[in-house]
Amino acid sequence: EGLPMSIYVEIGEAASLELQIYDPDSESLVITSSRSWAIFSEGILSLTPVETGVHSVEVTVSDGNSEYSEIIDVIVTSKSDLIVESVSITNSVTGGSMILDGQVGRIVANVRNQGMGDASGVEVRCYLDGALVGTSTIGYISSGGLGYIQCDAVFQGPSSQIVRIEVDYSGSILETDESNNVKEVEIIVHESGNGEERGIGEGNDTVLLAMGIGIMIICLAALQIGPGRVRKPFRKDRK
């Protein structure tokens, strides 16, 4: 059977074509190709191109007396493959990992391009419990490279909340795998302790004020009951 006119192959991957070759006059057929990465074996033509572009491959069948050949265009593409490698959430004020009810948390997402092709204009969305809280764009991520975005959100608790990061939500970037663009993490939001902290602070101030007043009273009392002023006796000299 004849070869297809063209076939698409992703760089770094392989494609296979099953060929049925029959010659009623000979059983000793030799099949060759014009490319070293196009190899015929046991009825299968294996294509493993090494660079992108359009490559014409000529497949020739010879019985020793005559030859027959066909040409197939191998279109080699290089796509990116974007994944959310990691997500971290910190308190935007303290920088720590604990977030209290009503506090603002900073979400940082690292995006890796594990494909063979570069990616430009990578759109990333941040969601908190399904609500969109931020959108950012990474200008360029090379093959194997890493980019990051950050967005801030107000967390509510005490409860657990789900942070979801979605890369290329519009599908505008051609990828080898479109199913690995989302990552979710859970964070525990603790009950706010601001009121308790203020109460403790106010109590300490009251105690210190009372202690200060008490010390002043003790000092005044000590002055009142202490020994009187020593007077020098008056002596009148006789003339």
Buried (B, 14 or more C-beta within 10 A) or exposed (E): EEBEEEBEBBBBEEBEBEBEEEEEEEEEEEBBBEBEBBBBEEEEBBBBBEEBEEBEBBBBBBBEEEEEEBEBBBEBBBBBBBBBBBBBBBBBEEEEEEBBBEBEBBBBBBBBBBBBBBBEEBBBBBBBBEEBBBEBEBEEBEBEBBBBBBBEBEBEBEEEBEBBBBBBBEEEBBBBEEEBBBBEBEBEBBEBEEEEEEEEEEEEEEEEEEEEEEEEEEEEEEEEEEEEEEEEEEEEEEE
